[in-house]
Amino acid sequence: MNTNASKTDQAPTHKPRPLVDLLVSIVAPSVVLMKFSGEDWLGAAGALLVALAFPISWGLFELIRYRKYNFIAILGLVSVLLTGGIGLMKIDPQWLAVKEAAIPGIIALVVLGSTYTRFPLVRTLLYNPAILNTERIHEQLVEGNNVARFEVRLMNANFLLAGTFVFSAVMNYILAKWIVTSEAGSAAFNEELGRLTLVSYPMIAIPSMIMMIGIFWYLWRTIHGLTGLALEEILVQK
């Protein structure tokens, strides 16, 4: 058996790079759209294609390099392609607002649907062995006869998680309707699209992140209350 060949076939370890992701997927496309859409630069269509090339190329690189399939990343890629289609085909800008709301709206429906399965998404995202000492927690829940109560509260956390995506969908729609008003395919449309991309991050992503932290706090308080375990006993020690 050739161990060197097997090592070569393995994908490199993926390390999260949020700053690079932000610069490539948010900042660079926004700058291109807002500053280079004029006819004396790239033109409306050229600037849109260049802007779209940043997140698409980065997403494909991550996929090929690290062989990681991510549902959210795929939705993001679809979102980018739809945005490009609206701009290049000069479709009514109101469909941009619908598209902006549809992506988080679909995720919200998936989260809600998972509530009625054996694997609610909150269990995958937050209550999983990589973050929490689930085995120790379950032992304490069984000992205190609190398994059923915990499952109810876990379902509540899943509803709260769906709520964060509903919030994103509503805010995406409102911001898109408010900011993007020019004809699709024009330089003004591109500038507004770039402004929307920049504004949506602090106005939507940050509040959503705070809500996610709140859900995690709710989950921790639930576990602590039902098991009596301290935070260091609940979290996985690395």
Secondary structure by P-SEA (a helix, b strand, c coil): ccaaaaaaacccbbbbbaaaaaaacccaaaaaaacccccccccaaaaaaaaaaaaaaaaaaaaaacccccaaaaaaaaaaaaaaaaaaacccaaaaaaaaaaaaaaaaaaaaaaccccccccccccccccccaaaaaaaaaaaaccaaaaaaaaaaaaaaaaaaaaaaaaaaaaaaaaccccccccaaaaaaaaaaaaaaaaacaaaaaaaaaaaaaaaaaaaaaacccccccccccc
